[in-house]
Amino acid sequence: MSNKKFWAVTAGLGCVTLILLVAVIAIPLFVVPFEIRTALNSAASKSPVATLAPQPSSAATPAQGDSLVALYRQLNPGIVNIKVYMRRGMLGGQGAGSGFIFDDEGHIVTNNHVVDQASQVTVVFYNGQEAEATIIGQDPHSDLAVIKVDKLVEGAHPLPLGDSDQVAVGQSVIAIGNPFGLGSSMTAGIVSAVGRTIESGATPFSIPHAIQTDAAINPGNSGGPLLDLKGQVIGVNAQIATNGTQANAGVGFAIPANIVRQVVPVLIEKGSYQWPWLGISGLSVNLAIVKANHLDSQQGAYVNEVTPGSPAARAGLRGSSDIRAANSGQTPVGGDVIVAIDGQPVANFDALLVAIAAKKPGDQVVLTVLRDGQRQQITVTLAERPNNLTES
């Protein structure tokens, strides 16, 4: 499902990439999503990089500090640094990212954008030993990928997945990864928000239920874990929002662990993951939508556009027909409002994204829709999500 935002995602957390050219030219061929261009060597040599985010209170007790030391020692053997090499014709490039060990078979989870189009992938374990890795599966829609090494080094171990639906705003978290190529760096912070919807970066579709954190993550942290203080992976660090400085500004986003649990086993088995597709874009019902469309409440997912040829179009869902001035702005009118799916209430557009993502291509869903003040039931057969909307 495509979700055209009415707010801007400012930046993505790409792996650090250094472009090696035959001639000295500036060309963003291998630049990672959202054009983060930070060279490993220059970033590491200009100034020391802080590896611990400011704590909520400066009065941390020795017991709290000791617990983080123990947690780092426990978790670090389950986390790897990833070196990526690319070559296209006469152009070559290299990048850096992070990952965590998923199982004893040597499968490692990272971001899709870390390893996408890589010609060679090298894993660096906690003790400095290196091993070549093979890309096993990729899913650009969730920005997840799985790579595999033949054998884990002694002491390396998988990290357990937590339940990201139980993550709460304010709980303490840590991130361990490879920021700016500085391996095995740990930062600490809190969960700033839950239920965020972020762009996938490589496709026009969105990732729901992302976790927002103020734990410092920077280019090179991509693919590394966001962990709770029990040592469980609650998310995979993927993006940062910045004010144009291309560095951490205290707003980072992690793909939730429950999407990892859903996608990664399929990537290991089949190499790809097929997401269901409805074929609409829209936004949550807000006060302006309520006023302009004469609705009774601010519940539901407003349908702004319906993709031609999509399951939604074939089922007869209706998008906006006009725009009106409301609340000192322009507000779409005439679109359907989805208030329930299979009898379960839909609070907002993000809730609809989550409900659809839990289905499979070929599943039928019954949508309860408000149209012209009347409720009606519309049955939609979900299709396989296309890589881009021109394929629909």
C-alpha positions in Angstrom: 0.0 0.0 0.0 1.3 3.4 -0.9 1.0 6.1 1.7 1.6 9.6 0.3 2.6 11.6 3.4 1.4 15.1 4.1 4.6 15.7 6.2 8.2 15.4 5.1 10.6 12.6 6.1 13.8 14.6 6.2 16.6 12.0 5.9 17.3 8.3 5.8 20.1 6.5 7.6 22.2 5.1 4.9 25.4 3.1 5.2 28.5 5.3 4.9 29.7 5.2 1.3 33.0 6.2 -0.3 33.1 6.5 -4.0 36.4 5.5 -5.8 36.5 7.0 -9.3 39.0 6.7 -12.1 38.9 10.5 -12.4 38.2 13.1 -9.7 34.5 13.7 -10.3 31.5 14.1 -8.0 28.8 11.6 -8.9 26.2 10.1 -6.5 26.0 6.7 -8.2 26.5 4.6 -5.1 25.2 7.1 -2.6 22.8 5.4 -0.2 19.2 6.5 0.3 18.4 10.1 1.0 21.9 11.1 -0.2 23.9 10.8 3.0 27.5 11.4 1.7 30.0 10.8 4.6 33.4 9.4 3.8 34.7 7.0 6.4 38.2 8.2 6.6 37.5 11.9 6.6 34.7 11.6 9.3 36.9 9.5 11.5 40.0 11.8 11.2 38.4 15.2 11.6 37.2 15.0 15.2 36.3 12.4 17.8 32.8 11.0 17.4 30.7 10.8 20.6 29.6 7.3 21.1 27.1 7.8 23.9 24.0 9.9 23.6 23.1 12.3 26.5 21.3 10.5 29.2 17.9 11.6 30.5 19.5 12.5 33.8 23.1 13.4 34.7 22.7 11.7 38.1 23.0 8.1 36.8 23.9 5.8 39.6 26.9 3.4 39.4 24.5 0.5 39.3 22.9 1.9 36.1 26.3 2.4 34.5 27.4 -1.1 35.6 24.3 -2.6 34.0 25.0 -1.0 30.7 28.6 -2.3 30.8 27.4 -5.8 31.4 24.7 -5.5 28.7 27.3 -4.4 26.2 29.6 -7.3 27.0 26.6 -9.7 26.7 25.3 -8.3 23.4 28.3 -7.2 21.4 29.3 -10.8 20.3 25.9 -10.9 18.5 26.5 -7.8 16.4 28.6 -7.5 13.3 30.0 -4.7 11.2 29.4 -5.1 7.5 31.8 -3.9 4.7 30.3 -3.7 1.3 32.1 -3.5 -2.0 30.5 -2.4 -5.3 31.7 -2.3 -8.9 30.0 -1.1 -12.0 32.1 -0.8 -15.0 35.2 1.4 -14.2 33.5 2.7 -11.0 34.0 1.1 -7.7 32.7 2.0 -4.2 32.6 0.7 -0.7 30.3 1.2 2.2 29.8 0.2 5.8 26.8 -0.9 7.8 25.8 -3.0 10.8 23.9 -6.2 11.4 23.0 -8.8 14.1 23.2 -12.6 14.2 19.8 -14.1 13.7 20.5 -17.8 14.2 23.2 -20.4 14.8 23.3 -21.2 11.0 25.1 -17.9 10.3 22.2 -15.8 9.1 22.6 -12.1 9.8 19.9 -9.4 9.5 20.7 -6.0 8.1 19.1 -3.3 6.0 18.4 -3.9 2.3 20.0 -0.6 1.4 23.3 -1.6 3.1 23.8 -4.6 0.8 21.7 -3.7 -2.3 23.8 -4.1 -5.5 26.9 -5.2 -3.6 29.4 -7.3 -5.4 31.1 -8.4 -2.2 30.1 -8.4 1.4 32.5 -8.9 4.3 31.4 -9.4 7.9 33.6 -8.2 10.8 32.8 -10.0 14.1 33.2 -8.6 17.6 36.7 -9.9 17.9 37.9 -8.4 14.7 37.8 -11.6 12.6 36.4 -11.3 9.1 34.4 -13.6 6.9 32.9 -13.4 3.5 29.1 -13.3 3.4 26.5 -14.2 0.8 23.3 -12.3 0.3 20.5 -14.8 0.9 17.4 -12.6 0.7 16.3 -9.0 0.2 13.0 -7.1 0.7 13.2 -3.5 -0.4 9.6 -2.8 0.8 10.6 -3.4 4.5 14.3 -2.4 3.9 15.4 -5.7 5.4 18.0 -8.2 4.1 19.6 -11.4 5.2 23.2 -12.3 4.6 25.0 -15.5 5.6 28.4 -16.6 6.7 29.6 -20.2 6.6 30.6 -20.3 10.2 30.2 -18.1 13.3 33.4 -17.3 15.1 33.9 -18.6 18.7 31.8 -16.6 21.1 29.5 -15.1 18.5 25.8 -15.9 19.1 22.3 -15.0 17.9 20.3 -12.2 19.6 16.7 -12.8 20.7 13.8 -10.8 19.1 11.5 -8.9 21.4 7.8 -8.0 20.9 7.8 -4.6 19.4 4.1 -4.2 20.0 4.9 -4.0 23.7 7.5 -1.2 23.3 6.5 1.9 25.2 7.4 5.5 25.0 10.0 6.4 27.6 11.6 3.0 28.0 15.4 2.9 27.9 17.1 1.5 24.8 20.6 1.0 23.4 22.0 0.8 19.9 25.2 -1.0 19.0 26.7 -0.7 15.5 29.3 0.8 13.2 28.7 4.6 13.0 31.1 6.3 10.6 33.1 3.0 10.4 33.7 3.0 14.2 32.9 -0.6 15.0 31.2 -1.9 18.1 30.0 1.6 19.3 27.1 1.7 21.8 24.8 4.6 22.4 21.9 4.9 24.8 18.6 6.7 25.0 14.9 6.2 25.2 12.0 5.3 22.9 10.7 8.8 21.8 7.6 7.5 20.0 6.0 4.4 18.6 3.7 3.7 15.7 5.6 6.0 13.2 5.2 5.4 9.5 8.4 5.7 7.5 9.3 5.4 3.9 11.0 2.3 2.7 13.5 4.3 0.6 13.6 2.0 -2.4 9.9 1.7 -3.2 6.8 4.0 -3.0 5.4 2.0 -0.1 5.7 2.7 3.6 6.8 0.8 6.7 4.3 1.0 9.6 4.8 0.9 13.3 8.4 2.1 13.2 10.0 3.0 16.6 11.4 6.5 17.1 14.4 6.9 19.4 16.8 9.6 20.6 19.6 7.1 21.0 22.4 8.4 18.7 22.4 6.5 15.4 24.4 7.8 12.4 25.5 6.7 8.9 26.9 3.2 9.4 24.5 2.2 12.1 22.1 1.0 9.3 21.0 -2.6 9.9 22.2 -2.7 13.5 19.8 -3.5 16.4 17.9 -1.3 18.7 17.7 -3.2 22.0 15.8 -3.0 25.2 17.6 -3.5 28.6 16.6 -7.2 28.6 19.0 -7.7 25.6 16.2 -8.2 23.1 16.1 -6.8 19.6 13.1 -4.5 19.4 14.0 -2.9 16.0 16.5 -2.5 13.2 18.0 0.9 12.9 17.2 2.3 9.4 16.8 6.1 9.2 17.5 9.4 10.8 15.8 12.7 10.5 18.1 15.7 10.4 18.0 19.4 10.1 20.3 19.3 7.0 23.5 18.5 8.8 23.4 14.8 7.7 24.2 13.7 11.2 22.2 12.6 14.2 19.7 15.2 15.6 18.1 13.0 18.2 15.4 11.6 15.9 16.1 8.1 14.6 13.8 5.3 13.3 13.9 1.5 13.6 12.0 -1.1 11.7 10.0 -3.0 14.4 11.1 -6.4 15.5 7.7 -7.9 14.7 8.2 -7.1 11.0 11.6 -8.7 11.3 9.9 -11.8 12.7 7.4 -11.8 9.9 9.8 -11.2 7.0 13.2 -12.7 7.8 12.3 -16.4 8.0 10.7 -16.1 4.5 13.8 -14.3 3.2 15.9 -17.2 4.4 13.6 -19.8 2.8 12.6 -18.1 -0.4 14.9 -15.1 -0.9 12.1 -12.5 -1.2 8.9 -11.5 0.6 5.5 -10.9 -1.1 3.5 -8.1 0.5 -0.3 -7.7 0.0 -1.5 -4.6 -1.9 -4.6 -2.6 -1.7 -3.7 0.3 -3.9 -4.6 3.6 -2.2 -2.9 6.6 -0.7 -4.4 8.9 1.9 -4.1 10.2 5.4 -5.7 9.9 8.8 -9.0 11.7 9.3 -8.3 15.1 11.0 -10.4 18.1 12.0 -10.0 19.7 8.6 -11.2 16.5 6.8 -14.1 16.2 9.2 -15.2 19.8 8.5 -14.7 19.7 4.8 -16.4 16.3 4.3 -19.1 16.8 6.9 -18.1 13.7 9.0 -19.2 12.9 12.5 -15.8 11.9 14.0 -12.1 11.9 13.5 -11.9 8.2 13.2 -10.8 6.4 10.0 -8.5 6.4 7.0 -9.3 8.9 4.3 -8.8 7.7 0.7 -7.1 10.5 -1.3 -6.1 8.6 -4.4 -6.8 5.2 -5.8 -4.2 3.6 -8.1 -5.6 2.7 -11.5 -5.7 -1.1 -12.0 -5.2 -1.8 -8.3 -7.4 -4.0 -6.2 -9.0 -0.9 -4.7 -9.8 0.4 -8.1 -11.3 -2.9 -9.2 -13.4 -3.0 -6.0 -14.7 0.5 -6.6 -13.1 2.5 -3.8 -13.3 6.2 -4.4 -10.6 8.8 -4.0 -10.9 12.6 -3.6 -12.9 14.5 -6.2 -12.1 18.1 -5.2 -10.1 20.3 -2.9 -11.6 22.9 -0.6 -10.3 25.6 1.7 -10.5 24.5 5.3 -8.6 25.6 8.5 -6.5 28.0 6.5 -5.4 25.3 4.0 -6.5 23.1 1.2 -8.3 19.9 2.2 -9.4 17.0 -0.1 -13.1 16.2 -0.3 -15.2 13.4 -1.8 -13.0 10.4 -0.9 -14.1 7.3 0.9 -13.3 7.0 4.6 -12.4 3.5 5.7 -13.6 3.0 9.3 -13.3 -0.8 9.6 -11.6 -3.8 8.1 -13.1 -7.2 8.6 -15.3 -5.7 11.3 -12.4 -4.3 13.3 -12.4 -0.5 13.7 -9.7 1.5 11.8 -8.6 4.4 14.0 -6.4 6.1 11.4 -4.4 5.5 8.2 -1.5 3.9 10.0 -3.8 1.4 11.5 -5.1 0.5 8.0 -1.5 0.0 6.9 -0.8 -2.4 9.8 -4.0 -4.4 9.1 -3.3 -4.8 5.4 0.4 -5.7 6.1 -0.8 -8.6 8.2 -2.6 -10.2 5.2 -1.4 -12.1 2.2 -1.8 -11.6 -1.5 -5.0 -13.2 -2.6 -6.8 -12.6 0.7 -10.2 -11.0 0.7 -11.0 -8.2 3.1 -14.2 -6.5 3.8 -13.9 -2.7 4.2 -16.5 -0.6 6.0 -16.6 2.7 4.1 -18.3 6.0 4.7 -19.4 7.5 1.4 -21.7 10.5 1.0 -22.7 10.0 4.7 -23.7 6.4 4.3 -21.9 3.2 5.4 -21.3 0.4 3.0 -19.4 -2.8 2.8 -16.8 -3.2 0.0 -15.0 -6.6 -0.5 -11.5 -6.3 -1.9 -9.2 -9.1 -3.1 -5.6 -8.1 -2.2 -2.9 -8.5 -4.9 0.8 -8.8 -4.8 2.6 -5.5 -4.2 4.4 -4.2 -7.3 7.9 -2.9 -7.1 6.7 0.4 -8.4 3.3 1.8 -9.2 3.8 1.9 -13.0 3.6 -1.9 -12.9 0.0 -1.9 -11.6 
